[in-house]
Amino acid sequence: MSRIARSLEQLETDVVACRRCPRLVEWREEVAGTKRASYSDETYWGRPVPGFGDPQAWLLIVGLAPGAHGANRTGRMFTGDRSGDWLYGSLHAAGLASQASSEARDDGLELNGTWITAVVRCAPPANRPSSAERDACLPWLEAEFSLLSPVRVVVTLGGFAWTNTLRVLDSLGGVVGRPRPKFGHGAETVVETTNSDAISAPELRLLASYHPSQQNTFTGLLTREMLGQIWDRARQLGSIQPPLRTSSAPK
């Protein structure tokens, strides 16, 4: 096992053991105890959900938080709910996932060059973490940026992920262009990270997508074609080499 994989393994252990936010701990465990009727015979995960994917990922996907009866039940991001069905189906069609469905942590799904994570690691009530809960979770995302050194492209699912990914990159020494880029489906920006001690790539390219929530997919705000186009664009951005930075020799 590589050094990166061992470090990500330790990060997973630390994330799963986290109990920083009393409200989220109480909620995730309450949901895991009461369960949804259709899952009454299952044992819920009921803990913080770690990131998942290829340790050599060039593409990082950032969501909002685990679903109460999705990832909070299965223990893997975007697994076991309709949002995950959309996401993994789309990633499979793009050649980034080994299968089109996501049902459990041990269902054999593997990601190709891709890592999936979220801003918040515990299922929040009404899918709305507080600002304090969000801030308590951001160091986990910071750690992933530091450990996933091959990452060149970041796709954020939803405005919450877009805004807070930019906040994390700011905290790690990234330089975001001005004016500050606004969220919108297909929005793009470049974050220069040359002076960051935590990020290996000289720059990261951020790409925004609407979140594959039931509200967005049922209303047609996000279609399968639109989501597929995001992965096409991510591949294009991943192939762009940053310009060489040279310094003039002293005269």
MARBA-3410 file (N, C-alpha, C, O; in Angstrom, 1 decimal):
251
0.9,-1.2,0.0,0.0,0.0,0.0,0.9,1.2,0.0,1.9,1.3,0.7 ~ 0.5,2.2,-0.8,1.3,3.4,-0.9,1.2,4.3,0.3,0.3,4.1,1.1 ~ 2.2,5.3,0.4,2.1,6.2,1.5,0.9,7.0,1.5,0.3,7.3,2.6 ~ 0.4,7.4,0.3,-0.8,8.2,0.2,-2.0,7.4,0.7,-2.8,7.9,1.5 ~ -2.1,6.2,0.3,-3.2,5.4,0.7,-3.2,5.2,2.2,-4.3,5.2,2.8
-2.0,4.9,2.8,-2.0,4.8,4.2,-2.4,6.0,5.0,-3.1,6.0,6.0 ~ -2.1,7.2,4.4,-2.5,8.4,5.0,-4.0,8.7,4.9,-4.6,9.1,5.9 ~ -4.5,8.3,3.8,-6.0,8.4,3.6,-6.7,7.4,4.5,-7.8,7.7,5.0 ~ -6.1,6.3,4.7,-6.7,5.3,5.6,-6.8,5.9,7.0,-7.8,5.7,7.7 ~ -5.7,6.5,7.5,-5.7,7.1,8.8,-6.7,8.3,8.9,-7.4,8.4,9.9
-6.8,9.0,7.8,-7.8,10.1,7.8,-9.2,9.5,7.9,-10.1,10.1,8.7 ~ -9.5,8.4,7.3,-10.8,7.8,7.4,-11.1,7.4,8.8,-12.2,7.6,9.3 ~ -10.1,6.8,9.5,-10.3,6.4,10.9,-10.6,7.6,11.7,-11.5,7.5,12.6 ~ -9.9,8.7,11.5,-10.1,9.9,12.3,-11.5,10.5,12.1,-12.2,10.9,13.0 ~ -11.9,10.5,10.8,-13.2,11.1,10.5,-14.3,10.3,11.1,-15.2,10.8,11.8
-14.3,8.9,11.0,-15.3,8.1,11.5,-15.5,8.2,13.0,-16.6,8.0,13.6 ~ -14.4,8.5,13.7,-14.4,8.6,15.2,-14.8,10.0,15.7,-15.0,10.2,16.9 ~ -15.1,11.0,14.8,-15.3,12.3,15.2,-16.7,12.5,15.9,-17.7,11.9,15.5 ~ -16.7,13.3,17.0,-17.9,13.6,17.7,-17.9,15.1,18.1,-18.3,15.5,19.2 ~ -17.4,15.9,17.2,-17.2,17.4,17.5,-18.5,18.1,17.6,-18.6,19.1,18.4
-19.6,17.7,17.0,-20.8,18.5,16.9,-22.0,17.8,17.6,-22.5,16.9,17.0 ~ -22.3,18.2,18.8,-23.3,17.4,19.5,-24.7,17.3,18.8,-25.3,16.2,18.9 ~ -25.1,18.3,18.1,-26.4,18.2,17.4,-26.4,17.2,16.3,-27.3,16.4,16.2 ~ -25.3,17.2,15.6,-25.2,16.2,14.5,-25.0,14.8,15.0,-25.5,13.9,14.4 ~ -24.2,14.6,16.1,-24.1,13.3,16.7,-25.5,12.8,17.1,-25.8,11.6,16.8
-26.2,13.6,17.8,-27.5,13.2,18.3,-28.5,12.8,17.1,-29.2,11.8,17.2 ~ -28.4,13.7,16.1,-29.4,13.4,14.9,-29.0,12.2,14.1,-29.9,11.4,13.8 ~ -27.7,12.0,13.8,-27.3,10.9,13.0,-27.6,9.6,13.7,-28.0,8.6,13.1 ~ -27.4,9.6,15.1,-27.7,8.4,15.8,-29.2,8.1,16.1,-29.6,7.0,16.1 ~ -29.9,9.2,16.2,-31.4,9.0,16.3,-32.0,8.4,15.0,-32.8,7.5,15.0
-31.5,8.9,13.8,-32.0,8.4,12.6,-31.6,6.9,12.4,-32.3,6.1,12.0 ~ -30.3,6.6,12.8,-29.9,5.2,12.8,-30.6,4.3,13.7,-30.7,3.1,13.4 ~ -31.2,4.8,14.8,-31.9,4.0,15.7,-33.3,3.8,15.3,-33.9,2.7,15.4 ~ -34.0,4.9,14.8,-35.4,4.8,14.4,-35.6,4.2,13.1,-36.6,3.4,12.8 ~ -34.7,4.5,12.1,-34.7,3.9,10.8,-35.9,4.3,10.0,-36.9,4.8,10.5
-35.8,4.2,8.7,-36.9,4.3,7.8,-37.5,2.9,7.7,-36.8,1.9,7.7 ~ -38.9,2.8,7.5,-39.5,1.5,7.5,-39.0,0.6,6.5,-38.9,-0.7,6.7 ~ -38.7,1.1,5.3,-38.2,0.2,4.2,-36.8,-0.3,4.5,-36.4,-1.2,3.8 ~ -36.1,0.2,5.5,-34.8,-0.3,5.8,-34.7,-0.8,7.2,-33.7,-0.9,7.9 ~ -35.9,-1.2,7.8,-36.0,-1.6,9.2,-35.1,-2.8,9.5,-34.7,-3.0,10.7
-34.8,-3.6,8.5,-34.0,-4.8,8.8,-32.5,-4.6,8.6,-31.7,-5.5,8.7 ~ -32.1,-3.3,8.3,-30.7,-3.0,8.1,-30.1,-2.4,9.3,-30.8,-1.7,10.1 ~ -28.8,-2.5,9.5,-28.0,-1.8,10.5,-27.4,-0.5,9.9,-26.6,-0.6,9.0 ~ -27.9,0.6,10.4,-27.4,1.9,9.9,-26.0,2.1,10.3,-25.5,1.7,11.4 ~ -25.2,2.8,9.4,-23.9,3.3,9.7,-23.9,4.2,10.9,-23.2,4.0,11.9
-24.6,5.3,10.8,-24.9,6.2,12.0,-23.6,6.9,12.5,-23.6,7.3,13.7 ~ -22.6,7.1,11.7,-21.4,7.8,12.1,-21.0,8.8,11.0,-21.6,8.8,9.9 ~ -19.9,9.6,11.2,-19.4,10.4,10.1,-19.0,9.6,8.9,-18.6,8.5,9.1 ~ -19.3,10.1,7.7,-19.0,9.4,6.5,-17.7,9.9,5.8,-17.6,11.1,5.5 ~ -16.7,9.0,5.7,-15.4,9.5,5.1,-15.5,9.6,3.6,-16.5,9.1,3.0
-14.5,10.2,2.9,-14.4,10.3,1.5,-14.2,8.9,0.9,-13.8,7.9,1.7 ~ -14.3,8.8,-0.4,-14.2,7.4,-1.0,-13.7,7.6,-2.4,-14.1,8.5,-3.1 ~ -12.9,6.6,-2.9,-12.4,6.7,-4.3,-11.0,6.2,-4.5,-10.5,5.4,-3.8 ~ -10.5,6.7,-5.6,-9.1,6.3,-6.1,-8.1,7.2,-5.4,-8.1,8.5,-5.5 ~ -7.1,6.7,-4.6,-6.1,7.5,-4.0,-5.3,8.3,-5.0,-4.6,9.3,-4.6
-5.2,7.9,-6.2,-4.5,8.6,-7.3,-5.4,9.5,-8.1,-5.1,9.7,-9.3 ~ -6.5,9.9,-7.5,-7.5,10.7,-8.3,-7.0,12.0,-8.8,-6.2,12.7,-8.1 ~ -7.3,12.3,-10.1,-7.1,13.6,-10.6,-8.3,14.5,-10.5,-8.3,15.7,-10.6 ~ -9.5,13.9,-10.2,-10.8,14.6,-10.1,-11.3,14.4,-8.7,-11.5,13.3,-8.2 ~ -11.6,15.5,-8.0,-12.3,15.5,-6.7,-13.7,16.1,-6.8,-13.9,17.1,-7.4
-14.6,15.3,-6.3,-16.1,15.7,-6.3,-16.5,16.0,-4.9,-16.3,15.2,-4.0 ~ -17.1,17.2,-4.7,-17.4,17.6,-3.3,-18.9,17.9,-3.3,-19.5,18.7,-4.1 ~ -19.6,17.2,-2.4,-21.0,17.4,-2.1,-21.3,18.2,-0.9,-20.4,18.8,-0.3 ~ -22.5,18.2,-0.4,-22.9,18.9,0.8,-22.7,18.1,2.0,-21.8,18.5,2.9 ~ -23.4,17.0,2.2,-23.4,16.2,3.4,-24.0,14.9,3.1,-24.7,14.7,2.1
-23.8,13.8,4.0,-24.5,12.6,3.8,-26.0,12.7,3.9,-26.5,13.5,4.7 ~ -26.7,11.9,3.2,-28.2,11.8,3.3,-28.6,11.0,4.5,-27.9,10.0,4.9 ~ -29.6,11.4,5.2,-30.0,10.7,6.5,-30.2,9.2,6.3,-29.8,8.4,7.1 ~ -30.9,8.8,5.2,-31.2,7.4,4.9,-30.4,6.9,3.7,-30.6,5.8,3.2 ~ -29.4,7.7,3.3,-28.5,7.3,2.2,-27.2,6.9,2.8,-27.0,5.8,3.4
-26.2,7.9,2.7,-24.9,7.6,3.3,-24.8,7.4,4.8,-24.0,6.7,5.3 ~ -25.8,8.0,5.5,-25.8,7.8,7.0,-26.2,6.3,7.3,-26.0,5.8,8.3 ~ -26.9,5.7,6.3,-27.3,4.3,6.4,-26.2,3.4,5.9,-25.9,2.4,6.6 ~ -25.6,3.7,4.8,-24.6,2.8,4.1,-23.2,3.0,4.5,-22.4,2.1,4.5 ~ -22.8,4.2,4.9,-21.5,4.5,5.3,-20.6,4.9,4.2,-19.4,5.0,4.3
-21.1,5.2,3.0,-20.3,5.6,1.8,-21.0,6.8,1.1,-22.3,6.7,0.9 ~ -20.3,7.8,0.8,-20.8,9.0,0.2,-21.7,8.7,-1.0,-21.3,7.9,-1.9 ~ -22.9,9.4,-1.1,-23.8,9.2,-2.2,-24.2,7.8,-2.5,-24.3,7.4,-3.7 ~ -24.3,7.0,-1.5,-24.7,5.6,-1.7,-26.0,5.3,-1.0,-26.2,5.6,0.2 ~ -26.9,4.7,-1.7,-28.2,4.2,-1.1,-29.3,5.2,-1.2,-30.3,5.0,-0.5
-29.2,6.2,-2.1,-30.4,7.1,-2.3,-30.4,7.5,-3.8,-29.5,7.2,-4.5 ~ -31.4,8.3,-4.1,-31.6,8.7,-5.5,-30.5,9.6,-6.0,-30.2,9.6,-7.2 ~ -30.0,10.5,-5.2,-28.9,11.3,-5.6,-27.7,10.5,-6.0,-27.1,10.8,-7.0 ~ -27.4,9.4,-5.2,-26.3,8.5,-5.6,-26.6,7.8,-6.9,-25.7,7.6,-7.7 ~ -27.9,7.4,-7.1,-28.2,6.7,-8.3,-27.9,7.6,-9.5,-27.3,7.1,-10.5
-28.2,8.8,-9.4,-27.9,9.8,-10.5,-26.4,10.0,-10.7,-25.9,9.9,-11.8 ~ -25.8,10.2,-9.6,-24.3,10.5,-9.6,-23.5,9.3,-10.2,-22.8,9.5,-11.1 ~ -23.7,8.2,-9.6,-22.9,7.0,-10.0,-23.3,6.5,-11.4,-22.4,6.0,-12.1 ~ -24.6,6.6,-11.7,-24.9,6.3,-13.1,-24.2,7.1,-14.1,-23.8,6.7,-15.1 ~ -24.2,8.4,-13.8,-23.5,9.4,-14.7,-22.0,9.1,-14.8,-21.4,9.2,-15.8
-21.4,8.9,-13.6,-19.9,8.6,-13.6,-19.6,7.3,-14.3,-18.6,7.2,-15.0 ~ -20.5,6.3,-14.2,-20.3,5.1,-14.9,-20.3,5.3,-16.4,-19.5,4.8,-17.2 ~ -21.3,6.1,-16.9,-21.4,6.4,-18.3,-20.2,7.1,-18.8,-19.8,7.0,-20.0 ~ -19.5,7.9,-17.9,-18.3,8.7,-18.3,-17.1,7.9,-18.1,-16.0,8.4,-18.4 ~ -17.1,6.6,-17.7,-16.0,5.8,-17.5,-15.2,6.1,-16.2,-14.1,5.7,-16.1
-15.9,6.8,-15.3,-15.2,7.1,-14.0,-15.6,6.2,-12.8,-15.1,6.4,-11.7 ~ -16.6,5.3,-13.0,-17.0,4.4,-12.0,-17.2,3.0,-12.6,-17.6,2.9,-13.8 ~ -17.0,2.0,-11.9,-17.0,0.6,-12.4,-18.4,0.1,-12.6,-18.6,-0.9,-13.3 ~ -19.4,0.7,-11.9,-20.8,0.3,-12.1,-21.7,1.5,-11.9,-21.3,2.5,-11.4 ~ -22.9,1.3,-12.4,-23.9,2.4,-12.4,-24.7,2.5,-11.2,-25.5,3.5,-11.1
-24.6,1.6,-10.2,-25.4,1.7,-9.0,-24.6,1.7,-7.8,-23.4,1.3,-7.8 ~ -25.1,2.2,-6.7,-24.4,2.3,-5.5,-25.3,2.0,-4.3,-26.2,2.7,-4.0 ~ -25.1,0.8,-3.8,-26.1,0.3,-2.8,-25.5,0.1,-1.4,-26.2,0.3,-0.4 ~ -24.2,-0.2,-1.3,-23.6,-0.5,0.0,-22.1,-0.3,-0.1,-21.5,-0.3,-1.2 ~ -21.4,-0.2,1.1,-20.0,0.0,1.1,-19.2,-1.2,0.4,-18.1,-1.0,-0.1
-19.8,-2.4,0.5,-19.2,-3.6,0.0,-19.8,-4.1,-1.3,-19.7,-5.3,-1.6 ~ -20.4,-3.2,-2.1,-21.0,-3.7,-3.3,-20.1,-3.8,-4.5,-20.5,-4.1,-5.6 ~ -18.8,-3.5,-4.3,-17.8,-3.7,-5.4,-17.5,-2.5,-6.2,-16.7,-2.5,-7.1 ~ -18.3,-1.4,-6.0,-18.1,-0.1,-6.8,-16.6,0.4,-6.6,-16.2,0.5,-5.4 ~ -16.0,0.7,-7.7,-14.7,1.4,-7.6,-14.7,2.6,-8.5,-15.4,2.6,-9.6
-14.0,3.6,-8.1,-13.9,4.8,-8.9,-12.6,4.9,-9.6,-11.5,4.4,-9.1 ~ -12.6,5.5,-10.8,-11.4,5.6,-11.7,-10.9,7.0,-11.8,-11.6,7.8,-12.4 ~ -9.8,7.3,-11.1,-9.3,8.6,-11.1,-10.1,9.7,-10.4,-10.0,10.9,-10.7 ~ -11.0,9.2,-9.5,-12.0,10.1,-8.9,-12.1,9.8,-7.4,-12.0,8.7,-7.0 ~ -12.3,10.9,-6.7,-12.5,10.8,-5.2,-13.7,11.6,-4.9,-13.9,12.7,-5.4
-14.6,11.1,-4.1,-15.9,11.7,-3.7,-15.9,12.0,-2.2,-15.6,11.1,-1.4 ~ -16.3,13.2,-1.9,-16.3,13.6,-0.5,-17.4,14.7,-0.3,-18.2,14.9,-1.2 ~ -17.5,15.3,0.9,-18.5,16.3,1.2,-17.9,17.3,2.1,-16.9,17.1,2.8 ~ -18.6,18.5,2.2,-18.1,19.5,3.1,-18.4,19.1,4.5,-17.5,19.3,5.4 ~ -19.6,18.5,4.8,-19.9,18.1,6.1,-20.1,16.6,6.1,-20.6,16.0,5.2
-19.6,15.9,7.2,-19.5,14.4,7.2,-20.6,13.7,7.9,-20.7,12.5,7.8 ~ -21.4,14.4,8.6,-22.6,13.8,9.3,-23.9,14.3,8.7,-23.9,15.5,8.2 ~ -24.9,13.5,8.7,-26.2,13.9,8.1,-26.8,15.0,9.0,-26.9,14.7,10.2 ~ -27.1,16.2,8.5,-27.6,17.2,9.3,-29.2,17.2,9.2,-29.7,16.9,8.2 ~ -29.8,17.6,10.3,-31.3,17.8,10.2,-31.7,18.7,9.1,-31.2,19.8,8.9
-32.7,18.3,8.3,-33.2,19.1,7.2,-32.2,19.4,6.2,-32.3,20.3,5.4 ~ -31.1,18.6,6.2,-29.9,18.8,5.3,-29.3,20.2,5.4,-28.8,20.7,4.4 ~ -29.4,20.8,6.6,-28.9,22.1,6.8,-27.9,22.2,8.0,-28.4,22.3,9.2 ~ -26.6,22.0,7.8,-25.7,22.2,8.9,-25.6,23.6,9.3,-25.8,24.5,8.5 ~ -25.3,23.9,10.6,-25.0,25.2,11.0,-23.6,25.7,10.5,-22.8,24.9,10.1
-23.4,27.0,10.6,-22.1,27.5,10.2,-21.0,26.9,11.1,-19.9,26.6,10.7 ~ -21.3,26.7,12.4,-20.3,26.2,13.3,-20.0,24.7,13.0,-18.8,24.3,13.0 ~ -21.0,24.0,12.6,-20.8,22.6,12.3,-20.0,22.5,11.0,-19.2,21.6,10.8 ~ -20.3,23.3,10.0,-19.6,23.4,8.8,-18.1,23.6,9.1,-17.2,23.0,8.5 ~ -17.9,24.6,9.9,-16.5,25.0,10.2,-15.7,23.9,10.9,-14.5,23.7,10.7
-16.4,23.2,11.7,-15.8,22.1,12.5,-15.4,20.9,11.5,-14.4,20.2,11.8 ~ -16.1,20.8,10.4,-15.8,19.8,9.4,-14.8,20.1,8.4,-14.2,19.3,7.8 ~ -14.6,21.4,8.1,-13.7,21.8,7.0,-12.3,21.3,7.1,-11.7,21.0,6.0 ~ -11.7,21.1,8.3,-10.3,20.5,8.3,-10.2,19.2,7.7,-9.2,18.8,7.2 ~ -11.3,18.4,7.6,-11.3,17.1,6.9,-11.1,17.3,5.4,-10.3,16.6,4.8
-11.8,18.3,4.9,-11.6,18.6,3.5,-10.2,19.1,3.2,-9.6,18.8,2.1 ~ -9.8,20.0,4.1,-8.4,20.5,3.9,-7.4,19.3,3.9,-6.5,19.3,3.0 ~ -7.6,18.4,4.7,-6.6,17.2,4.7,-6.7,16.4,3.4,-5.7,16.0,2.9 ~ -7.9,16.3,2.9,-8.0,15.5,1.6,-7.3,16.3,0.5,-6.6,15.6,-0.3 ~ -7.4,17.6,0.4,-6.7,18.3,-0.6,-5.2,18.1,-0.4,-4.4,18.0,-1.4
-4.7,18.0,0.8,-3.3,17.9,1.0,-2.8,16.5,0.7,-1.7,16.3,0.2 ~ -3.6,15.4,0.9,-3.3,14.1,0.7,-3.5,13.6,-0.8,-2.7,12.8,-1.3 ~ -4.4,14.2,-1.5,-4.7,13.8,-2.8,-3.9,14.7,-3.8,-4.5,15.5,-4.5 ~ -2.6,14.5,-3.8,-1.8,15.3,-4.6,-2.0,15.3,-6.1,-1.7,16.3,-6.7 ~ -2.5,14.2,-6.7,-2.7,14.2,-8.1,-3.9,15.1,-8.6,-4.0,15.3,-9.8
-4.7,15.5,-7.7,-6.0,16.2,-8.0,-5.7,17.5,-8.8,-4.8,18.3,-8.4 ~ -6.3,17.6,-10.0,-6.2,18.8,-10.8,-7.5,19.6,-11.0,-7.5,20.7,-11.3 ~ -8.6,18.8,-10.9,-9.9,19.3,-11.2,-10.8,19.0,-10.0,-10.8,17.9,-9.5 ~ -11.6,20.0,-9.6,-12.6,19.8,-8.5,-14.0,20.2,-9.1,-14.2,21.3,-9.6 ~ -14.9,19.2,-8.9,-16.3,19.5,-9.3,-17.1,19.6,-8.0,-17.1,18.7,-7.2
-17.8,20.7,-7.8,-18.6,20.9,-6.6,-20.1,20.8,-7.0,-20.6,21.3,-8.0 ~ -20.8,20.0,-6.2,-22.2,19.7,-6.5,-23.1,20.6,-5.6,-23.3,20.3,-4.4 ~ -23.5,21.7,-6.1,-24.3,22.6,-5.4,-23.6,23.9,-4.9,-22.4,23.9,-4.8 ~ -24.3,24.9,-4.6,-23.7,26.2,-4.2,-23.0,26.1,-2.8,-22.0,26.7,-2.7 ~ -23.5,25.3,-1.9,-22.9,25.1,-0.6,-21.5,24.5,-0.8,-20.5,25.0,-0.2
-21.3,23.5,-1.6,-20.0,22.9,-1.9,-19.1,23.9,-2.6,-17.9,23.9,-2.3 ~ -19.6,24.6,-3.5,-18.8,25.6,-4.3,-18.2,26.7,-3.4,-17.0,26.9,-3.4 ~ -19.1,27.3,-2.5,-18.7,28.3,-1.6,-17.6,27.8,-0.6,-16.6,28.5,-0.4 ~ -17.9,26.7,-0.1,-17.0,26.2,1.0,-15.7,25.5,0.5,-14.7,25.5,1.2 ~ -15.8,25.0,-0.7,-14.5,24.6,-1.3,-13.6,25.8,-1.6,-12.4,25.7,-1.4
-14.1,26.9,-2.0,-13.3,28.1,-2.2,-12.8,28.5,-0.9,-11.6,29.0,-0.8 ~ -13.6,28.4,0.2,-13.1,28.8,1.5,-11.9,28.0,1.9,-10.9,28.5,2.5 ~ -12.0,26.7,1.7,-10.9,25.8,2.1,-9.7,26.1,1.3,-8.6,26.1,1.9 ~ -9.8,26.3,0.0,-8.6,26.6,-0.8,-8.0,27.9,-0.4,-6.8,28.1,-0.4 ~ -8.8,28.9,0.0,-8.3,30.2,0.6,-7.4,29.8,1.8,-6.3,30.4,2.0
-7.9,29.0,2.7,-7.2,28.7,3.9,-5.9,27.9,3.7,-5.0,28.0,4.5 ~ -5.8,27.2,2.5,-4.6,26.5,2.2,-3.7,27.3,1.4,-2.6,26.8,0.9 ~ -4.0,28.6,1.2,-3.0,29.4,0.4,-3.3,29.5,-1.0,-2.5,30.1,-1.8 ~ -4.5,29.1,-1.5,-4.8,29.2,-2.9,-5.2,30.7,-3.2,-5.7,31.4,-2.3 ~ -5.0,31.1,-4.4,-5.3,32.4,-4.9,-6.5,32.3,-5.9,-6.3,31.8,-7.0
-7.6,32.8,-5.5,-8.8,32.8,-6.3,-8.9,34.1,-7.1,-8.7,35.2,-6.5 ~ -9.2,34.1,-8.3,-9.3,35.3,-9.1,-10.4,36.2,-8.6,-11.4,35.8,-8.0 ~ -10.3,37.4,-8.9,-11.3,38.5,-8.6,-11.9,39.0,-9.9,-11.2,39.2,-10.9 ~ -13.3,39.3,-9.9,-14.2,39.2,-8.8,-14.4,37.7,-8.4,-14.2,36.8,-9.2 ~ -14.9,37.5,-7.2,-15.1,36.2,-6.7,-16.1,35.5,-7.6,-17.2,36.0,-7.8
-15.8,34.3,-8.1,-16.7,33.6,-9.0,-18.0,33.2,-8.3,-18.0,32.7,-7.2 ~ -19.1,33.4,-9.0,-20.4,33.0,-8.4,-20.8,31.6,-8.9,-20.4,31.1,-9.9 ~ -21.6,30.9,-8.0,-22.0,29.6,-8.4,-23.1,29.6,-9.5,-23.9,30.5,-9.5 ~ -23.0,28.7,-10.3,-24.0,28.4,-11.4,-23.6,27.1,-12.1,-22.4,26.8,-12.1 ~ -24.6,26.5,-12.6,-24.2,25.2,-13.3,-23.3,25.5,-14.5,-23.6,26.3,-15.3
-22.1,24.8,-14.4,-21.1,25.0,-15.5,-20.2,26.2,-15.2,-19.3,26.4,-16.0 ~ -20.3,26.9,-14.0,-19.4,27.9,-13.7,-18.0,27.3,-13.5,-17.8,26.2,-13.1 ~ -16.9,28.1,-13.9,-15.6,27.6,-13.8,-14.7,28.7,-13.2,-15.0,29.9,-13.3 ~ -13.6,28.3,-12.5,-12.6,29.3,-12.1,-11.3,28.5,-11.9,-11.3,27.3,-11.8 ~ -10.2,29.2,-11.9,-8.9,28.7,-11.7,-8.4,29.2,-10.3,-8.4,30.4,-10.1
-7.8,28.3,-9.5,-7.2,28.7,-8.2,-5.7,28.4,-8.3,-5.3,27.2,-8.4 ~ -4.9,29.4,-8.2,-3.5,29.2,-8.3,-3.0,28.8,-6.9,-3.4,29.4,-5.9 ~ -2.2,27.7,-6.9,-1.8,27.2,-5.6,-0.2,27.1,-5.5,0.3,26.3,-4.7 ~ 0.4,27.8,-6.3,1.9,27.8,-6.4,2.5,28.0,-5.0,3.5,27.4,-4.7 ~ 2.0,28.9,-4.2,2.6,29.3,-3.0,2.0,28.5,-1.8,2.2,28.8,-0.6
1.2,27.5,-2.1,0.6,26.7,-1.0,1.5,25.5,-0.6,2.0,24.8,-1.5 ~ 1.7,25.4,0.6,2.5,24.3,1.1,1.7,23.0,1.2,2.3,21.9,1.3 ~ 0.4,23.1,1.1,-0.5,21.9,1.3,-0.9,21.3,0.0,-1.3,20.1,0.0 ~ -0.8,22.0,-1.1,-1.4,21.4,-2.4,-0.2,21.3,-3.4,0.5,22.3,-3.6 ~ -0.1,20.2,-4.0,1.0,19.9,-4.9,0.9,20.5,-6.2,1.8,21.1,-6.8
-0.4,20.4,-6.8,-0.6,21.0,-8.2,-0.4,22.5,-8.2,-0.8,23.1,-7.2 ~ 0.2,23.1,-9.2,0.4,24.5,-9.2,-0.9,25.3,-9.4,-1.0,26.5,-9.1 ~ -1.9,24.6,-9.9,-3.2,25.3,-9.9,-4.3,24.2,-10.0,-4.1,23.1,-10.4 ~ -5.5,24.6,-9.5,-6.7,23.7,-9.5,-7.8,24.4,-10.3,-7.9,25.6,-10.3 ~ -8.5,23.6,-11.1,-9.6,24.1,-11.9,-10.9,23.6,-11.3,-11.1,22.4,-11.1
-11.7,24.6,-10.9,-13.0,24.3,-10.2,-14.1,24.4,-11.2,-14.2,25.3,-12.1 ~ -15.0,23.5,-11.2,-16.2,23.4,-12.1,-17.4,23.1,-11.2,-17.4,22.3,-10.3 ~ -18.5,23.9,-11.5,-19.7,23.8,-10.6,-20.8,23.0,-11.4,-21.0,23.1,-12.6 ~ -21.6,22.2,-10.6,-22.7,21.6,-11.1,-23.9,21.7,-10.1,-23.6,21.9,-8.9 ~ -25.1,21.7,-10.6,-26.2,21.6,-9.7,-26.1,20.3,-9.0,-25.6,19.3,-9.6
-26.6,20.2,-7.8,-26.6,19.0,-7.0,-27.6,18.0,-7.6,-28.7,18.4,-7.9 ~ -27.3,16.7,-7.6,-28.2,15.7,-8.2,-29.3,15.3,-7.1,-29.6,14.1,-6.9 ~ -29.9,16.3,-6.4,-30.9,16.0,-5.5,-32.2,15.7,-6.2,-32.4,16.0,-7.3 ~ -33.1,15.1,-5.4,-34.4,14.8,-6.1,-35.1,16.1,-6.5,-35.8,16.1,-7.6 ~ -35.0,17.1,-5.7,-35.7,18.4,-6.1,-35.2,18.9,-7.5,-35.9,19.3,-8.3
-33.9,18.8,-7.7,-33.3,19.3,-8.9,-33.5,18.3,-10.1,-33.8,18.8,-11.2 ~ -33.5,17.0,-9.9,-33.7,16.1,-11.0,-35.1,15.9,-11.3,-35.5,15.7,-12.5 ~ -36.0,15.9,-10.3,-37.4,15.7,-10.6,-38.0,16.9,-11.4,-38.9,16.7,-12.2 ~ -37.5,18.1,-11.1,-38.0,19.3,-11.7,-37.3,19.6,-13.1,-37.8,20.4,-13.8 ~ -36.3,18.8,-13.4,-35.6,19.0,-14.6,-34.5,20.1,-14.6,-33.9,20.5,-15.6
-34.3,20.7,-13.4,-33.3,21.7,-13.3,-31.9,21.1,-13.6,-31.1,21.7,-14.2 ~ -31.7,19.8,-13.3,-30.5,19.1,-13.7,-31.0,17.8,-14.4,-31.8,17.0,-13.9 ~ -30.5,17.7,-15.7,-30.8,16.5,-16.5,-29.6,15.6,-16.6,-28.4,16.0,-16.2 ~ -29.7,14.4,-17.0,-28.6,13.5,-17.2,-27.6,14.0,-18.2,-26.4,13.9,-18.1 ~ -28.2,14.7,-19.3,-27.3,15.2,-20.3,-26.4,16.3,-19.7,-25.2,16.4,-19.9
-27.0,17.2,-18.8,-26.3,18.3,-18.2,-25.2,17.7,-17.3,-24.1,18.3,-17.3 ~ -25.5,16.7,-16.5,-24.5,16.1,-15.7,-23.4,15.4,-16.5,-22.2,15.5,-16.1 ~ -23.7,14.8,-17.5,-22.7,14.2,-18.4,-21.8,15.2,-19.0,-20.6,14.9,-19.1 ~ -22.3,16.4,-19.3,-21.5,17.4,-19.9,-20.5,17.9,-18.9,-19.4,18.4,-19.2 ~ -20.8,17.9,-17.6,-19.9,18.3,-16.6,-18.7,17.4,-16.6,-17.5,17.9,-16.5
-18.8,16.1,-16.7,-17.7,15.1,-16.7,-16.9,15.3,-18.0,-15.7,15.1,-18.0 ~ -17.6,15.6,-19.1,-16.8,15.9,-20.3,-15.9,17.1,-20.2,-14.8,17.1,-20.6 ~ -16.5,18.1,-19.5,-15.7,19.3,-19.3,-14.6,19.1,-18.3,-13.5,19.6,-18.5 ~ -14.9,18.3,-17.3,-13.8,18.0,-16.3,-12.6,17.3,-16.9,-11.5,17.6,-16.6 ~ -12.9,16.4,-17.9,-11.8,15.8,-18.6,-11.0,16.8,-19.4,-9.8,16.7,-19.4
-11.7,17.7,-20.0,-11.0,18.7,-20.8,-10.1,19.6,-19.9,-8.9,19.8,-20.2 ~ -10.6,20.0,-18.8,-9.9,20.8,-17.8,-8.7,20.0,-17.3,-7.6,20.6,-17.0 ~ -8.9,18.7,-17.1,-7.8,17.9,-16.5,-6.7,17.7,-17.5,-5.6,17.4,-17.0 ~ -6.9,17.9,-18.7,-5.8,17.8,-19.7,-5.1,19.0,-20.0,-4.0,19.0,-20.7 ~ -5.5,20.2,-19.4,-4.9,21.4,-19.6,-3.7,21.5,-18.7,-3.8,21.4,-17.5
-2.5,21.8,-19.3,-1.3,21.9,-18.5,-1.1,23.4,-18.0,-1.3,24.3,-18.9 ~ -0.9,23.6,-16.8,-0.7,25.0,-16.3,0.6,25.6,-17.0,1.5,24.9,-17.3 ~ 0.6,26.9,-17.2,1.8,27.5,-17.8,3.0,27.4,-17.0,2.9,27.4,-15.7 ~ 4.1,27.3,-17.6,5.4,27.2,-16.9,5.7,28.6,-16.2,5.4,29.6,-16.8 ~ 6.2,28.6,-15.0,6.5,29.8,-14.3,8.0,29.9,-14.2,8.7,29.1,-13.6
8.5,30.9,-14.9,10.0,31.1,-14.9,10.3,32.4,-14.3,9.5,33.4,-14.3 ~ 11.5,32.5,-13.7,11.9,33.8,-13.2,13.1,34.3,-14.0,13.9,33.5,-14.5 ~ 13.2,35.6,-14.2,14.3,36.2,-15.0,15.6,36.1,-14.2,15.6,36.3,-13.0 ~ 16.7,35.8,-14.9,18.0,35.7,-14.3,18.4,37.1,-13.9,18.2,38.0,-14.7 ~ 19.1,37.3,-12.8,19.6,38.6,-12.4,20.6,39.1,-13.4,21.4,38.3,-13.9
20.5,40.4,-13.7,21.5,41.0,-14.6,22.7,41.5,-13.9,23.6,42.0,-14.5
END
